[in-house]
Amino acid sequence: MKSLRHFAPRYTDRVNELCKNCTGAYIGLDTSTIKNRKMYVDALHEIEKVCMKNEGFNFMMSNLPSVEQGEPVDFPRVHTTIEPLGDVEKGILIRGTAYVKFVDPQVAEEAHKLLNGMQINDNIIQTACCT
């Protein structure tokens, strides 16, 4: 089986790390059915959603900077930023993407509307809900 990682290496690595943290396994795809980058990214997106649901995450923020105001961006820093929106049960930060479980799933939808497209440093933040 050939690797398709070259289509989206950063995304592949992030989803692999998420799956490993959540299920202890790396992803595996039937490469014979994937013909192009779009199909590969779509497959990664579906795997990411499954891992998020399995782990109970209902919100995702991606394209976070690694440093803000001279300080490294880690999950406690992300938590401090989003907690005013609603209670956070848990979360992890993987390669510039925060996966969060808000206690109230409605807060995830509100956070998505509020934070999607926000700029931090030179990064445009992208968010998604998984409820």
C-alpha positions in Angstrom: 0.0 0.0 0.0 1.5 3.3 -1.0 1.4 6.4 1.2 -0.6 9.4 0.3 0.8 11.6 3.0 2.4 13.8 0.4 -1.0 15.1 -0.6 -1.4 16.8 2.8 1.5 16.1 5.2 0.6 18.5 8.0 -3.0 17.5 8.0 -2.1 13.8 7.9 0.3 14.1 10.8 -2.3 16.0 12.9 -5.1 13.5 12.2 -2.7 10.6 13.0 -1.7 12.2 16.3 -5.4 12.9 17.2 -6.3 9.3 16.4 -3.3 8.0 18.4 -4.3 10.2 21.4 -7.9 9.1 21.2 -7.8 5.5 20.1 -4.1 4.6 20.3 -4.0 3.7 16.6 -2.8 5.4 13.5 -5.2 5.9 10.6 -5.2 3.6 7.7 -6.8 4.3 4.3 -7.5 2.1 1.4 -5.3 4.0 -1.0 -6.7 2.1 -4.0 -9.9 4.2 -3.9 -8.2 7.6 -3.5 -7.4 9.2 -6.8 -6.4 12.8 -5.9 -5.6 15.3 -3.2 -9.3 16.3 -2.7 -10.4 12.7 -2.1 -7.6 12.2 0.4 -8.3 15.4 2.3 -12.0 14.5 2.4 -11.1 11.1 3.8 -8.9 12.7 6.5 -11.7 15.1 7.3 -14.1 12.2 7.9 -11.6 10.4 10.0 -11.0 13.5 12.1 -14.7 13.9 12.7 -15.0 10.3 13.8 -12.1 10.7 16.2 -13.6 13.9 17.6 -17.0 12.3 18.2 -15.4 9.2 19.7 -13.4 11.3 22.2 -16.4 13.6 22.8 -14.9 16.8 21.4 -17.6 19.2 20.0 -15.4 22.1 18.8 -12.2 22.6 16.9 -10.0 25.6 16.3 -7.3 25.3 13.6 -4.5 27.4 12.3 -3.5 28.6 15.7 -0.1 30.3 15.9 2.7 28.6 17.8 3.6 31.8 19.6 1.5 34.8 20.6 2.9 37.9 22.3 6.2 36.1 22.8 4.6 33.2 24.7 4.1 29.6 23.3 0.5 28.8 22.5 -0.4 25.7 24.5 -3.8 24.3 25.5 -4.0 26.2 28.9 -3.6 29.4 26.9 -6.3 28.4 24.5 -8.5 27.4 27.5 -8.1 30.8 29.0 -9.2 32.4 25.7 -12.3 30.3 25.2 -13.5 29.6 28.8 -15.5 32.9 28.9 -17.7 31.5 26.2 -18.7 28.5 28.4 -17.4 25.7 30.6 -14.7 23.5 29.0 -14.7 19.9 30.1 -11.5 18.9 28.3 -9.3 19.7 25.4 -6.0 19.1 23.6 -3.8 21.0 21.3 -2.2 19.1 18.4 0.0 20.9 15.8 -1.8 24.2 15.9 -5.3 22.7 16.3 -7.3 22.8 19.5 -9.9 20.1 20.0 -12.3 21.1 22.8 -15.3 19.6 24.6 -17.6 22.3 25.9 -19.9 21.1 28.6 -22.9 22.6 26.7 -22.8 21.6 23.0 -24.7 24.9 22.2 -21.6 26.8 23.3 -19.6 25.0 20.6 -21.9 26.3 17.9 -21.8 29.8 19.4 -18.0 29.7 19.6 -17.8 28.6 16.0 -19.9 31.6 14.9 -17.9 34.0 17.0 -14.3 32.8 16.4 -14.3 31.4 12.8 -12.3 33.8 10.7 -10.8 35.6 13.6 -7.2 36.7 13.2 -4.4 36.0 15.7 -1.1 37.4 14.6 -0.9 36.5 10.9 -3.1 33.5 11.2 -6.8 33.3 10.2 -8.5 30.9 12.7 -10.8 28.3 11.3 -13.3 26.6 13.5 -15.8 23.7 13.2 -18.4 22.1 15.4 -18.9 18.4 15.9 -22.2 18.0 17.7 
